Amino acid sequence: MNALKNKVQLIGNLGNDPEIITLDSGKKLAKFSIATNETYKNSAGEKVTDTQWHNIVAWNKTAEIIEKYLQKGNEVVIEGKLTSRSFEDNEGNKRYLTEVVCNELLMLGK
């Protein structure tokens, strides 16, 4: 049961081409966002689509696969853990960011 304490699974489409960063150590980092859509009918019976955006980061071999094969619009399944961090922006304001650290990736579609 411990493996289920912080586990995220998402199916969505890339909203942008992945940003690939190669660190001084040689490790690779991939950063991108995916959109997930939920469709439902409102009280008036109209179909409504709710889109949520998720920030994804991946490291090392997973980042290399992302760099080689993924681009904006691709549909993927992401599995990983939810992380939060804070930082100061250029104006000195404290910002908070929630990301999914991807450890499993499945490419869907064509």
Rosetta blueprint (number, residue, H / E / L):
1 M L
2 N H
3 A H
4 L H
5 K L
6 N L
7 K L
8 V E
9 Q E
10 L E
11 I E
12 G E
13 N E
14 L E
15 G L
16 N L
17 D L
18 P L
19 E E
20 I E
21 I E
22 T E
23 L L
24 D L
25 S L
26 G L
27 K L
28 K E
29 L E
30 A E
31 K E
32 F E
33 S E
34 I E
35 A E
36 T E
37 N E
38 E E
39 T E
40 Y E
41 K E
42 N L
43 S L
44 A L
45 G L
46 E L
47 K E
48 V E
49 T E
50 D E
51 T E
52 Q E
53 W E
54 H E
55 N E
56 I E
57 V E
58 A E
59 W E
60 N H
61 K H
62 T H
63 A H
64 E H
65 I H
66 I H
67 E H
68 K H
69 Y H
70 L L
71 Q L
72 K L
73 G L
74 N L
75 E E
76 V E
77 V E
78 I E
79 E E
80 G E
81 K E
82 L E
83 T E
84 S E
85 R E
86 S E
87 F E
88 E E
89 D L
90 N L
91 E L
92 G L
93 N L
94 K E
95 R E
96 Y E
97 L E
98 T E
99 E E
100 V E
101 V E
102 C E
103 N E
104 E E
105 L E
106 L E
107 M E
108 L L
109 G L
110 K L
